[in-house]
């Protein structure tokens, strides 16, 4: 089904997180993407893995509320499936086309996906297909060229999601009065808003409320994604337990103090940076482990990449904590930056300061809205 059937130029990107819903509307013009409006609702706690009928109603009501308060004009939306809910794998196949390729992909998917295919919505894309007007295959992931005797293989990225999960999203958006124009994985939405088509070997670490996603990209293509059930809420709980304060106060201290090196105890809040470091350690450990795997070529799709991640980009709500980039630099001895998803969006200059303070929260929503 084509993404657009009407000549609408605006569309909504809606990110349903575990503790918030973010909405952005952009005008997709030939000269680029322009921000029309945005909005979000926080303190929204729904686990989409265990979503009952009543939860679906409440989620749809929350979406409708934030869409109305943000004065969105489009009724068409694109949403993201969480990384943990999607199976992703890179495969190589001979140069096939049409039904032969489709059959071969499904055969390979049976070996990879731990669910019957009749319970899965399966999609795939050829990563090294020639551009229009070109001949031959593009060879990604650092592969130079094939010999005359060797026919280059198709590099295909398979993604699959349980039909039950897709049906939940369809129900939620139906109840909200919006048309669900498309679904894709958070991994692709994040890579689009944070990296775009930048070349090189890059890692994205999105620290959400309950889940942290680790994504590795080679030459603009996300090929590895892993989720860790540790995020910003774990940090907040650690502060609550350490200082015996309520969650609202702990959340504020986390945002105000963060992990600033050498923070002084000026108001009875000393030690918070150490508490946050301890809470972040499982995430740092997982990132370090993934970097080591990549260095050993265990994760590289061709085995011919350099094995060195050029930079790590942090995003997600917890990426707004003061000092977090410096902490990751020190812990991992790597180049670490905070992602700017607004770099691919045109917006009024007087909004710059506000948008910068919320940017990492909107990375997924922006990636969805600028999907072509």
Rosetta blueprint (number, residue, H / E / L):
1 X L
2 X L
3 X L
4 X L
5 X L
6 X L
7 X L
8 X L
9 X L
10 X E
11 X E
12 X E
13 X E
14 X E
15 X E
16 X E
17 X L
18 X L
19 X L
20 X L
21 X E
22 X E
23 X E
24 X E
25 X E
26 X E
27 X E
28 X E
29 X E
30 X L
31 X L
32 X E
33 X E
34 X E
35 X E
36 X E
37 X E
38 X E
39 X E
40 X E
41 X E
42 X L
43 X L
44 X L
45 X L
46 X L
47 X L
48 X H
49 X H
50 X H
51 X L
52 X L
53 X H
54 X H
55 X H
56 X H
57 X H
58 X H
59 X H
60 X H
61 X H
62 X H
63 X H
64 X H
65 X H
66 X H
67 X H
68 X H
69 X H
70 X L
71 X L
72 X L
73 X L
74 X L
75 X L
76 X E
77 X E
78 X E
79 X E
80 X E
81 X E
82 X L
83 X H
84 X H
85 X H
86 X E
87 X E
88 X E
89 X E
90 X E
91 X E
92 X E
93 X E
94 X L
95 X L
96 X L
97 X L
98 X H
99 X H
100 X H
101 X H
102 X H
103 X H
104 X H
105 X H
106 X H
107 X H
108 X H
109 X H
110 X H
111 X H
112 X H
113 X L
114 X L
115 X L
116 X L
117 X H
118 X H
119 X H
120 X E
121 X E
122 X E
123 X E
124 X E
125 X E
126 X E
127 X L
128 X L
129 X L
130 X L
131 X L
132 X L
133 X L
134 X L
135 X L
136 X L
137 X L
138 X L
139 X L
140 X L
141 X L
142 X L
143 X L
144 X L
145 X L
146 X L
147 X L
148 X L
149 X L
150 X L
151 X L
152 X L
153 X L
154 X E
155 X E
156 X E
157 X E
158 X E
159 X E
160 X E
161 X E
162 X E
163 X H
164 X H
165 X H
166 X H
167 X H
168 X H
169 X H
170 X H
171 X H
172 X H
173 X H
174 X H
175 X H
176 X H
177 X L
178 X L
179 X E
180 X E
181 X E
182 X E
183 X E
184 X E
185 X E
186 X H
187 X H
188 X H
189 X H
190 X H
191 X H
192 X H
193 X H
194 X H
195 X L
196 X L
197 X L
198 X L
199 X L
200 X L
201 X E
202 X E
203 X E
204 X E
205 X E
206 X E
207 X E
208 X L
209 X L
210 X L
211 X L
212 X E
213 X E
214 X E
215 X E
216 X E
217 X E
218 X E
219 X L
220 X L
221 X E
222 X E
223 X E
224 X E
225 X E
226 X E
227 X E
228 X E
229 X L
230 X L
231 X L
232 X H
233 X H
234 X H
235 X H
236 X H
237 X H
238 X H
239 X H
240 X H
241 X H
242 X H
243 X H
244 X L
245 X L
246 X L
247 X H
248 X H
249 X H
250 X H
251 X H
252 X H
253 X H
254 X H
255 X H
256 X H
257 X H
258 X L
259 X L
260 X L
261 X L
262 X L
263 X L
264 X L
265 X L
266 X L
267 X L
268 X L
269 X L
270 X L
271 X L
272 X H
273 X H
274 X H
275 X H
276 X H
277 X H
278 X H
279 X H
280 X H
281 X H
282 X H
283 X H
284 X H
285 X H
286 X H
287 X H
288 X H
289 X H
290 X H
291 X H
292 X H
293 X H
294 X H
295 X H
296 X L
297 X L
298 X L
299 X L
300 X L
301 X L
302 X L
303 X L
304 X L
305 X L
306 X L
307 X L
308 X L
309 X L
310 X L
311 X E
312 X E
313 X E
314 X E
315 X E
316 X L
317 X H
318 X H
319 X H
320 X H
321 X L
322 X L
323 X L
324 X H
325 X H
326 X H
327 X H
328 X H
329 X H
330 X H
331 X H
332 X H
333 X L
334 X L
335 X L
336 X E
337 X E
338 X E
339 X L
340 X L
341 X H
342 X H
343 X H
344 X H
345 X L
346 X E
347 X L
348 X L
349 X H
350 X H
351 X H
352 X H
353 X H
354 X H
355 X H
356 X H
357 X H
358 X H
359 X H
360 X H
361 X H
362 X H
363 X H
364 X H
365 X H
366 X H
367 X H
368 X H
369 X H
370 X L
371 X L
372 X L
